[in-house]
Amino acid sequence: MHIRSEDTVEVITGDDRGTRARVLRIDKRSGKLLVEGVNRVYKHVRRSEKNRQGGRLSKEMPVQISNVLLVCKSCSAATRTGARLLGDGSKERFCKKCGAGLGQISPGKKRATKK
């Protein structure tokens, strides 16, 4: 999965198409993420001790990961991402449009060498 919390993404389908916002939370198990201000719905709340007024509460609902694209920091375009190995054995994600590195995925590993 090439999207992390605190990344900026652009929604590519649905009612909020074209919206750029920050990722708040990711649920890897269901393949969804919570994006700030996207996919807002109303939850009807009854009056109670906890909620004195009641009424309609607006909240964000999760979006499928396939419905968003990561926004590259260097070229500021919504782009697909890839993974590449670096010389020290670590893996990083990169922008498919400009080739800029977008952060490390995994640390370097010792490679088995043939003699």
SEMISE-699762 format. One line per field, with one value per residue: residue number from 1; residue in three letters; chain; y negated, x negated, z negated of N, C-alpha, C in turn. Coordinates in steps of 0.1 Angstrom, whole numbers, plus 5000, padded with zeros to 4 digits. Each point is the difference from the previous one (the first is absolute). Layout:
BEGIN
num c(NUM ...)
residu c(ALA ...)
chaine c(A ...)
n_Y c(Y ...)
n_X c(X ...)
n_Z c(Z ...)
ca_Y c(Y ...)
ca_X c(X ...)
ca_Z c(Z ...)
c_Y c(Y ...)
c_X c(X ...)
c_Z c(Z ...)
# end
This chain:
BEGIN
num c(1 2 3 4 5 6 7 8 9 10 11 12 13 14 15 16 17 18 19 20 21 22 23 24 25 26 27 28 29 30 31 32 33 34 35 36 37 38 39 40 41 42 43 44 45 46 47 48 49 50 51 52 53 54 55 56 57 58 59 60 61 62 63 64 65 66 67 68 69 70 71 72 73 74 75 76 77 78 79 80 81 82 83 84 85 86 87 88 89 90 91 92 93 94 95 96 97 98 99 100 101 102 103 104 105 106 107 108 109 110 111 112 113 114 115)
residu c(MET HIS ILE ARG SER GLU ASP THR VAL GLU VAL ILE THR GLY ASP ASP ARG GLY THR ARG ALA ARG VAL LEU ARG ILE ASP LYS ARG SER GLY LYS LEU LEU VAL GLU GLY VAL ASN ARG VAL TYR LYS HIS VAL ARG ARG SER GLU LYS ASN ARG GLN GLY GLY ARG LEU SER LYS GLU MET PRO VAL GLN ILE SER ASN VAL LEU LEU VAL CYS LYS SER CYS SER ALA ALA THR ARG THR GLY ALA ARG LEU LEU GLY ASP GLY SER LYS GLU ARG PHE CYS LYS LYS CYS GLY ALA GLY LEU GLY GLN ILE SER PRO GLY LYS LYS ARG ALA THR LYS LYS)
chaine c(A A A A A A A A A A A A A A A A A A A A A A A A A A A A A A A A A A A A A A A A A A A A A A A A A A A A A A A A A A A A A A A A A A A A A A A A A A A A A A A A A A A A A A A A A A A A A A A A A A A A A A A A A A A A A A A A A A A)
n_Y c(5012 4991 5000 4990 5000 4989 5009 4993 5002 5004 4997 5012 5004 5000 4996 5005 5003 5001 5005 4991 5011 5000 5011 5003 5011 5012 5007 5006 5004 4989 4994 4994 4987 4993 4992 4990 4999 5012 5003 4988 5006 5001 5000 5006 4991 5009 4992 4997 5006 5009 5001 4989 4995 5010 5007 4993 5011 4991 5011 5003 5006 5012 4999 5007 5007 5008 4992 5002 4989 5005 4988 4999 5000 5007 5008 5002 5012 5003 5009 5010 5010 5001 5012 4996 5008 4996 4993 4995 5003 4987 5000 4992 4991 4999 4987 5005 4988 4996 5012 4990 5002 5008 5005 5005 5012 5005 5003 4998 5010 5009 4998 5012 5002 5002 5011)
n_X c(4991 5002 5011 4996 5002 5007 5002 4997 5013 5002 5013 5001 5009 5013 5008 4990 5003 4986 5005 4991 4996 4999 4992 5011 5006 4994 5009 4988 5006 5007 4988 5002 5002 4997 5006 4992 5013 4997 5010 5005 5005 5013 4996 5012 5000 5004 5009 4990 4996 4995 5010 4999 4995 4992 5006 4995 4992 4992 4997 4987 5002 4995 4989 5004 4989 5008 5008 4988 4993 4988 4999 4992 4990 4992 5008 5004 4998 5012 4993 4997 4998 4987 4994 4989 4991 4994 4989 5005 5009 5002 5012 5002 5010 5004 5000 5011 5004 4995 5003 5006 4992 5009 4988 4994 5000 4987 4994 4988 4999 4994 4994 5005 4987 4998 4993)
n_Z c(5000 5010 4993 4993 4987 5000 5010 5011 5001 5012 4998 5006 4991 5003 4990 4994 5012 5000 4988 4995 4993 4987 5000 4993 5006 4998 5007 4998 4990 4999 5000 4988 5003 4989 5009 4996 4996 5002 5008 4999 4989 4999 4987 5000 4990 4991 4995 4992 4989 5009 5008 4993 5011 5003 5010 5010 4999 5005 5006 5000 5011 4998 5008 5010 4998 5008 4992 4995 5003 4998 4993 5011 4991 5009 5007 4988 5006 5002 4994 5008 4991 4998 5000 4994 5004 4989 5001 4989 5010 4997 4997 5011 4997 5012 5005 5006 4997 4988 4993 4993 4991 4995 4997 4989 5006 5002 4989 5001 5009 4993 5011 5004 4999 5013 4997)
ca_Y c(4988 4989 4988 5000 4989 4986 4998 4992 5008 4994 5009 5001 5005 4997 4987 4991 5002 4989 4995 5003 4999 5007 5013 5001 5013 5010 5014 5009 5013 4998 4993 4987 4990 4989 4988 4988 4992 5008 5010 4996 5004 4995 5010 4995 5003 4997 4992 5008 4993 4997 4990 4993 4994 5009 4995 5007 4998 5002 5007 5006 5014 5005 5000 5011 4996 4999 4988 4988 5000 4992 4988 4999 4987 4992 4995 4997 5006 5013 5010 5013 5001 5013 5003 5003 5003 4991 5007 5005 5011 4995 4998 4988 4998 4989 4995 5006 4989 4993 5008 4996 5009 4996 5006 5013 5010 5009 4998 5008 5014 5006 5010 5012 4998 5012 4999)
ca_X c(5009 4991 5006 4998 5006 4994 4997 5010 5005 5011 5011 5002 5013 5010 5005 4989 4989 4992 4996 4988 5001 4990 5005 5000 4998 5000 5004 4994 5008 5011 4995 5007 4994 5009 4994 5006 5010 5005 5010 5007 5014 5007 5005 5011 4997 5011 4996 4996 4991 4987 5003 5012 5008 5004 5000 4991 4985 4993 4987 4993 5000 4989 5000 4991 4987 4999 5006 4991 4986 4990 4995 4986 4996 4991 5007 5014 5010 5005 4992 4998 4988 4993 4990 4988 4989 4989 4987 4997 5009 5013 5011 5007 5011 4996 5010 4998 4999 4987 4989 4995 5002 5011 4999 4996 5010 4994 4986 4990 4998 4988 5002 4992 4991 4995 4985)
ca_Z c(5000 5002 4994 4985 4993 5002 5014 5007 5011 5008 5003 5014 5003 4991 4998 4996 5010 5002 4987 4994 4985 4992 4995 4986 4995 5011 4995 5010 5001 5009 5012 5000 4992 4996 5005 4994 5007 5012 4998 4987 4999 4988 4990 4992 4986 4991 4988 4989 4991 5006 5010 4995 5011 5010 5013 5010 4998 5013 4998 5012 5002 5008 5014 5006 5003 5015 5004 4998 5005 4991 5006 4999 4994 5008 5012 4996 5008 4995 5007 4995 4994 5002 4989 5006 4990 5000 5000 4987 4997 4995 5010 4999 5010 5009 5009 5014 5010 5000 4995 4987 4988 4991 4986 4999 4997 4991 4998 5008 4996 5004 5011 5001 5011 5005 5001)
c_Y c(4988 4987 5001 4989 4988 4997 4991 5008 4992 5011 5000 5005 4995 4986 4989 5000 4986 4993 5005 4998 5009 5013 5000 5013 5010 5013 5010 5012 4998 4993 4986 4990 4988 4987 4988 4993 5007 5010 4997 5005 4995 5012 4993 5004 4996 4992 5010 4992 4996 4989 4993 4995 5011 4994 5007 4996 5004 5007 5005 5015 5005 5001 5011 4994 4998 4988 4987 5002 4991 4988 4999 4986 4991 4995 4996 5005 5013 5011 5014 5001 5014 5002 5003 5003 4990 5008 5006 5012 4996 4998 4987 4999 4988 4997 5005 4989 4993 5008 4996 5010 4994 5006 5014 5010 5010 4997 5009 5014 5005 5010 5011 4998 5014 4999 5008)
c_X c(4991 5005 4999 5008 4992 4996 5012 5005 5011 5010 5002 5013 5010 5004 4989 4988 4993 4996 4987 5001 4990 5006 4999 4997 5001 5004 4996 5009 5012 4996 5007 4991 5009 4993 5008 5009 5006 5010 5008 5014 5006 5004 5010 4998 5012 4995 4997 4992 4987 5002 5013 5009 5005 5000 4991 4986 4993 4987 4995 5001 4988 5002 4991 4987 4998 5006 4992 4987 4992 4996 4985 4996 4992 5007 5015 5011 5005 4995 5001 4986 4994 4990 4987 4989 4989 4987 4997 5010 5013 5010 5007 5011 4996 5012 4997 4999 4987 4988 4995 5003 5010 4999 4996 5011 4995 4985 4991 4999 4987 5003 4990 4991 4995 4985 4995)
c_Z c(5000 4994 4985 4994 5002 5014 5005 5012 5008 5003 5015 5005 4989 4999 4997 5010 5002 4987 4996 4985 4994 4995 4985 4994 5012 4993 5011 5002 5010 5013 5002 4992 4998 5004 4994 5009 5012 4996 4986 5001 4987 4992 4991 4986 4992 4988 4988 4990 5006 5011 4998 5011 5010 5014 5010 4998 5013 4997 5013 5000 5008 5015 5005 5004 5015 5005 4998 5006 4991 5008 4997 4994 5009 5013 4997 5009 4994 5009 4994 4994 5003 4989 5008 4989 5002 4999 4986 4996 4995 5012 4997 5010 5009 5009 5014 5010 5000 4995 4987 4989 4991 4986 5000 4996 4990 4999 5008 4994 5004 5011 5000 5012 5004 5001 5012)
# end
